[in-house]
Amino acid sequence: MSKQNEKQTKSNPLEHVVSAKNEPVKYHCIDSCNSCGGANRALTPSIDESGIYESKTKCDDCGFTDYWAYGFYESSQNMVSKCKTYSFAR
């Protein structure tokens, strides 16, 4: 690994996280409902110094309840996600 790549990796270790298709991983926004894409609330957030890492959620628009952990909704295993996403792409 070149010194430049090593420096980039140390400054933002998630910068190089990619999916099986070699695309940046798309994490689910906790404030966006996975069922309808509407406004979501974290009901029981587990928080540490770096932020929320898991929580039950409920949509203010459609009432859908879900569980969000480490950037992903549990319901994504059984449905197509409609929530907003983000990534650490360059």
N, C-alpha and C positions, 0 to 999 in steps of 0.2 A: 504494500500500500504506500502510495506517495505521501510525502509530508503534508501536502495540501489536502488530500483526501482524509488523512488521519486527523488534521485540524478540524475539518468540516464535521466529521463524525463525532468528535469530542464536543464541539460547540452545540450540536443539535443531533443527538443520537437517533431520533425518530425520522430524520430527514431521508434516510435510505430504506425505510420500511416499505416494501412493495408487496403486491398481491401475487398470486400464481401467474397472472397475466403480465407481470412486470410493470404494473401500474401502481401509483401511490394508493395506499390503503385508505378507504373512505370510512371515517368514523361517524357514528350517528350523533347528532346534536340532542342533548338531553331536553332542551326546551321546545322540541318539535315532535309532535305525535307520529308514531310509526304507522298508525292506521290511516289517518287522514291528512297528516302534515300540519295540523292546527297547533295552537298554543298548548304547551304541556307544562305541568307542575311536578317538581320533585317532592314526593310526600314524606319519605323517610331517608333523607340523604346521609350517607356515611362520608364524613369529611375528615381530611387530614390537612397538613400545611400546604399541600399542592392543589387542593380542591376536592370536588365531589368525585368519588370513585365508584359508587353504586347507590341505587335508590329505586324504590317503587315509584312509578309515575302515573299521573292521571291527566287525560286531555280535557281542557276547559271547553273545547268545542263539541266533541263527540262522546266524551265520557269513557273512552277506551283506557283500560289500565294495563300496565306493562311493568317490566323490570329492566332497568338499564344498568349495565356493569362494564367498567373499563372501556367505554366507548361504543358499546353495542347493545341493541335491544334483544331481549330473549325471544320475543315474538318473531324475529327475523328468520328463525328456523322453520316457521310454518307459513309465512306470507311474504309477499313482495313489499319491501320497505318503502314508505312514502315520506319519511322524515327528511329533514335537511341534513346534509353531511358536510364534513370538512376533512382536510388532509394536511399533511406536512410536506406537500410537494414543493419543489424548488420554484 
